[in-house]
């Protein structure tokens, strides 16, 4: 996770979301597992307009991606 280019990954997700909204659907959700879960939280916190999000493990740097900025419905699952 520390080697992920977070700005590029989020730009890619925003581009995919925009493409799907224009070509296929008016509403797009995001879901991720492990590192993808952290990226899902980051996307929900920084890219507006998601219909919903599903997180299965994973938390991004909360100093950068503030979860209180999430406006879309989201569900998160964590194990102990």
C-alpha positions as CSV (number, residue, x, y, z in Angstrom):
1,X,0.0,0.0,0.0
2,X,2.9,2.4,0.7
3,X,4.1,2.1,-2.9
4,X,0.7,2.9,-4.4
5,X,0.6,6.2,-6.3
6,X,-2.6,7.4,-4.5
7,X,-3.2,10.5,-6.6
8,X,-2.9,8.5,-9.8
9,X,-5.1,5.7,-8.5
10,X,-7.8,8.3,-7.5
11,X,-7.5,10.0,-10.8
12,X,-8.0,6.7,-12.6
13,X,-11.1,6.0,-10.5
14,X,-12.5,9.4,-11.2
15,X,-12.0,8.9,-14.9
16,X,-13.6,5.5,-14.8
17,X,-16.6,6.9,-12.9
18,X,-17.0,9.7,-15.3
19,X,-16.8,7.4,-18.3
20,X,-19.4,5.0,-16.9
21,X,-21.7,7.9,-16.0
22,X,-21.5,9.2,-19.5
23,X,-21.7,6.0,-21.4
24,X,-23.6,3.4,-19.3
25,X,-25.2,4.5,-16.1
26,X,-26.1,7.7,-14.3
27,X,-25.0,6.2,-10.9
28,X,-21.8,4.4,-10.1
29,X,-20.7,2.8,-6.9
30,X,-17.3,1.7,-5.7
31,X,-16.2,-1.4,-3.8
32,X,-12.8,-2.7,-2.7
33,X,-11.1,-5.4,-0.6
34,X,-8.0,-4.9,1.5
35,X,-5.9,-2.2,-0.2
36,X,-8.9,-1.7,-2.5
37,X,-11.0,-1.1,0.6
38,X,-8.6,1.7,1.6
39,X,-8.8,3.1,-1.9
40,X,-12.6,2.9,-1.8
41,X,-12.7,5.0,1.4
42,X,-10.2,7.4,-0.2
43,X,-12.4,7.6,-3.4
44,X,-15.6,8.2,-1.4
45,X,-13.8,10.9,0.6
46,X,-12.3,12.8,-2.3
47,X,-14.4,12.1,-5.4
48,X,-17.9,13.4,-5.2
49,X,-21.0,11.8,-6.7
50,X,-20.7,8.1,-5.9
51,X,-24.0,6.3,-5.5
52,X,-22.6,4.1,-2.7
53,X,-19.5,2.4,-1.5
54,X,-18.6,-1.0,0.0
55,X,-15.4,-1.5,2.0
56,X,-14.1,-4.9,3.0
57,X,-11.1,-4.2,5.2
58,X,-8.6,-1.4,4.5
59,X,-8.2,2.1,5.8
60,X,-6.3,4.9,4.0
61,X,-4.2,7.5,5.8
62,X,-6.9,9.3,7.8
63,X,-4.8,12.5,8.0
64,X,-5.2,12.8,4.2
65,X,-8.6,11.2,3.5
66,X,-11.1,12.4,6.1
67,X,-14.0,10.0,6.4
68,X,-16.3,12.8,7.6
69,X,-16.2,14.1,4.0
70,X,-18.0,11.0,2.7
71,X,-21.5,12.0,1.5
72,X,-22.5,8.7,-0.2
73,X,-24.0,5.8,1.6
74,X,-21.3,3.4,2.6
75,X,-20.9,0.0,4.3
76,X,-17.7,-1.2,5.8
77,X,-16.8,-4.7,7.0
78,X,-13.8,-5.5,9.3
79,X,-12.7,-8.6,11.1
80,X,-10.9,-9.0,14.3
